[in-house]
């Protein structure tokens, strides 16, 4: 395969998977509330999603690093298909919270098969086929594709819910996930990666965990980025999902599902803008970590303003700005992390990064959900700004560590951190 084909396949898979998943993103909070959960229980259920990701990140990362990236991706698509149908059954039965907690953890399992594996597949393939471009640009293309797919999927899901009921977007999502499985089966091949011979599962996990620690938390530049991500991930998930009921509250019509889908669509549009601007912003700032610091500062300020405003349209504009900043950081962070991780442990180290972020989300999401229950969404957004601010010291440490290290990047990527 050529580098162009590798990148084209990555973009296609990103678009198809995100388009399928995003059918429910604009209405998921409303869906859970309609099933009988309180605001606090809704975000607690989302927290179990992140708990599921914590539990399964390393085992599924081992699958990707031993069996193959393609196998991991296919398992992810199949698991998400089944757990989406389970969500639909629980909604129809107005199931108790404990059932939602289990189903959410199963959804987390599905996404852990994706996380790390897709990114590792891209970097391995590009490196093996002689790609001479910047990883920032490659990841940015994937993010733009994700943004377009999310824009179409989330708005379509909101409109479908408005015209029919909240369950129909979940049916469509299941169908599209089946399509995702077929596309990956036909077009995805492991390039630049040879599965390791398996002797014992326990031995493999110990060896890969040791290597992932060496190239992850024990590697100072990577460690500080991973710790900064611990705060941003939980705030990001809450900021997105809380926007659905919060905007409807400001809009004055709690049953306008199309507006909820529109809010998710605006976040998707912001992803497109953020991805497209990543290369320009990279030229504007000499150091990538400086860019991340500035974008994080703007994110904190925007979250404060979202919590203080009382008008629907102003909140919508601020939400878009927040999403642009959040999206602009993504490709830069991905490129920095991947430049320091060897191929053999890439998926596992990336899964470790996701695990740490999920750990933060498992605590932050129910905390913010309970805050919204007690004090309202506006106050919860103010608290989320304080939590996001905690990432700043770690980004400063990341910049200093990269400036001091004389270690060369492991891939053909040279980034001033």
N, C-alpha and C positions, 0 to 999 in steps of 0.2 A: 504494500500500500504506500502511496505517496503522502507527504506531509499534508497536502491539500485535501486528500481524501480522508485522512485521519481527522483533520479539523472539521471537515464538512459532516462527517459522521457524528462527531461530538456535538456539533451545533444541532443537528437533526434530533439526536437522542435527547438533548436538553430541552428542545422545543416540544417534542412529543410528550415527554414525561411531565414537564411543567404544565403544558396545556391540559393534560388529563387531571393532574392533581389540583390545579387551580380552579376547577369547576366549583369547588365547595369553599374556597378560601374566603370569598366575599360574604358568605352566609353561615360559616361554621359556628360562630358564636351564637347567632340567632337560632340555628338548628338545635344546639344543645339547650338553650333557654326554652325553646318550644317543646323539647322533650321532657321538661319539668325540672331541670337543674337550676339552682340559683346562680348568681354571678360568681360567687366564691367557688361553688362546686364546678362551674364551667371551667374556670382557670385552674382548678385543682385537677380536673380531667386532662387539661392540656399539660399540666405538670407531669402526670403519669405517662404522657407521650414522651416527655424528655427523660423520665426515669427509665422507660423502655429503651431509649437510645443509649443511656448510660450503661445499662446492663448488657446490651448486645453490641456496642461499638467495637470492642476489642475482639470478641469471637468472630464477628462478621468481617472485621479487618483481616483476621487470620485467614478466613476463607478466601478473600481477595488476593492475599499474598502467597497462598499455597495452592489453591485450586485454580484460581484465575479471576481476572476482573470481570470478564463476560459472564461467568457463572454467577458471580455475586450480583451483578445487575439483573440477571434473569430471575434470580430468587427474590430480589427486591420487588420487581414488577408483580410477581405472582402473589407475594405476601400482601402487598397493598391492595390488590384486587380482592382478595378474601376479606381483609379487614374493613374495606369500604362497604362491602355487602353486609358485614356484621353490624356496622354503624347504622345502616338502614333498618335492619331488623330491630335493633335496640330502640330506635326512634319510634318505630311503629308500636312497640310494646310499652313505651314510657318506662323503660327499665330503670332499676335503682342505680345509684352512683357507683357502687362497687363493680357493676357490669361495665359501665362506661370506663372506669379506671383500667380494667383488663383489656378492653378493646383499644383504648388509647395506647397502652403499652405495646400491643400487637402492631399498631400503626408505626410506633417508634422502631420496632424490629424491621419493618419493611424499609424504612428510610435509611437505617444503618447499613443495609446491603448496598444502597446507592452511595452513601457518603464515603468518601475516600476512594472507592473503586473507580468511579467515573473519572474523577480528577486524575488519579494515578494512571488510568488507561490512556488518557490524553497525553500526559507528560511523557510516559514511556514510549508511546507511539511516535510522538514528534521527535524525541531524542534519537530513536532508532532509525528514523527515516531522514535524518539530516536537516531538520528544521532550523533555519538560521534567524528567525524573528524573535521578538520579545514575548515572553510568556504573558505579560500584562495584556498584550493585544489579543492573544489567543483566548484568555479567560474573559476578556471584555466582550468578544464576539459571542461566547456562550451566554454571558449575562444579558446581552441585548436580545438574543433569541429567547431566553427565559422571560425577559420583560414583555416581548411581543406576545408570546404564548400565554403568559399570565394575564395580560391585558384582555385578550380575546376570551380566555377561559373564565376569568372572574366576572367580567361583565355579562357574558353569556349565562353563567350560573345564576347571577342575580336576576336577570330577566326571566330565565326559566322558572325560578322560584316564584317570581311575581305573577307570571302567567298561569302557573300550575300549582305546585306546592313545594315545600322545602325539601322533600325527598327526591324529586326528579333529578336535580343536579348530581346526586350521589349515584343514581342509576347510570347516568351518562358518564360519570367519572369511571365507574367500573368497566364500562364498554371500552372507553379510551385507554384504560390501563391494559386491557387485553390486546389492543392494537399496539401499545408500547412494547409489550412482550414480543410480539411477532416482528416488529421492526428491529429490535435489538438482536433477536435470534438470526435474522437474515443479514444484518449489516455489521455487527460487532465481532471483531476478531482480535485476540490478544497479540499485539505487535510490540516487540522490544521487551517482552517479559516471558520468562520460562518458569512454569510452575515448579516449585521445589518438590523433590521426592519426599513422600510422607512416611515417617517411621512411626511416630506416636503423636497423637494430638496434643497430649500434655507437654511433651518435649518441644514440639513446634511452638506452642503458645509461650513457653518459658523463653525460648530463644528469641522469638520475635518481640516479646515484651521487653527483654533486655536491650535489644537493638533499638526498639522504638523509644525507650527511655534515653539511650545514649544520644540519639539524634533529635529527641524531643525535649522533655523537661530538663535534661542534663546539659543541653546545648543553650547557653545563655540567651542569644538573640531570639531563638525560637521559643524558649521558655517564657520570655516577657510578652511576646505576641500572644501566646496561648493563654496566659493569665489575663491579659487585657480582654481577650475574647470571652472570658467567663462572664464579664459584666454586660457586654454588648449583646450577647445572644439572647439572654432572658428578657432584656428590655425591648429588643427588636421584635420578638414574638408577641409580647404583651402589647406593644405600641400598635402593631398591625391588627391584632384580633380585637382589642378594646375599641379600636376606631369604629367598628361596625355599629355596636349599640350606642356609642357616644355620639357619633354623627347623627344617628337617627333621633337621639334625644334632643340634640340641638336643632335638627330639622323640624321636629314637632310631629313626626308621624312614625311610630314604631313599627308599622307594618309595611313600610316602603322598602322591600327587599332589593329593588332595582337600585336605590340610592346606596345601599350597602355594597352591592356589586360594583357600583361606580367608584366608591372609595377605594376598593381593592384594585380596580382598574387604574386609578390615578397612581397608586403605589407601583403598579407594573410599568406605567409610563415613566415614572421616575427612575425605575431600574434601567430602562432603555437609555434615558439621558445620562444616568450615572455611568453606565457601561461605556457609552459613546465618548464621555468626557474624560475617562480614566487616562487615556494616552496624553491628552492635552494637559491635564493636571499634573501628570508625571513630568512633563517638560517644564511646567511652571515652577515646580518645587525641585530643588536640587536633591533632597533626600526624600525617599518614599515615606519614612517614618514622620517627617515633618508634615507631609500631606495628610497622613492619618490623624495626626494631632489636631490640625486645623479643622478637618472634617468632623472629628469627634467633638471639638469645642462648639461648632455650629449646631451639631446634633443636640447637645445639651441645652443650648439656648432655645432651640426650636421646641424641644419638649416642654420647657418652662412656659413658653408662649402658648402652646396648645392647651396646657393646663389652666391658663389664665383667661383665654378668650371666651366669649359667650355667643359668638355668631357662627353660624354653620359655614358660610363661605370662607371666612377667615381661617377657621379650623381646617377646612379642606385644603387651602393654599399652604398652610403651615405643615400639614401632614405630607403634602407633596415635596416640600423642601426637605423635611426630615428624611424622607425616603431617598431623595437624590443623594444626600450626604452619606446615608447608610450604604447605598449602592456603589458610590464612587470608591469607598474603602475596599470593597470586596475583591476586585481583580488584583489590586496592589498587594493586599495581604496574602492572597493565594500565591502570587508569584514569589514573594519574599520567603514564604514557608517552603515552597517546593524547591527553591534554589539551594536549600540546605539539607534536603532529605535524599538518601540514595534510593535507587529503584526498588531494591529487594524489600525495603521496609516502608515504602512510600504510603501504601494504603493504610497500614497499621498506624503509622505516625499521624496521618491525617485523621484517622478514626479516633486516635487519642486526643487530638485537638477538639474534635466534635464531642467526645465524651466529656471533656472538661467544660466545654460550653453548655452541654446538656445539664451538667451538674449545677451550674449557675442558674440555668433556666428552671430546674426542678425546685429551687428555693425561691427564685425571684418571681416567677409567674403566680404561684398561689399567694405570695405576700402582696403583690400588687392587686390581684383579684380580690383579696380580702379587704384591702384598703379601699377599693372601689365600692365594695359592699357597704362599708362603714361610712366613708367620707365622700364618695362620689368619684366619677371618672377623672374630673379635673385635678383633684388632689392626688390621685394615683399617678397621673402623668407628671406632676411635680416631683413626686417621690422617685419616679423612674429617671428623671433628669439627674437627681443626686446619685443614684446608682450608676448611671452611665459615666458620670464624672470620675468615679473610682478607677476607670480604665486609664486615665491620663498618666498617673505616675508610672504605670507599667509600660506605656508607650514611650515615655522618656527614657526609661531604663533600656528598652529595646534599641532605641536610637544610639545610646551610648555604647551598648554592647557591640553593635554592628560597626560602629566607628573604631572601636578598639581592636576588634578581631582582625587577624591577618589571613584567616582561613578563606580559601577561594570557594566560590559556589560549586556545587557538585555537577550542575548541568551547564549547558552552553548559554548561560544567562548571567549577565553582569549587571547587577542592580546596585546603585548607591542607596543604601538603607538610610 
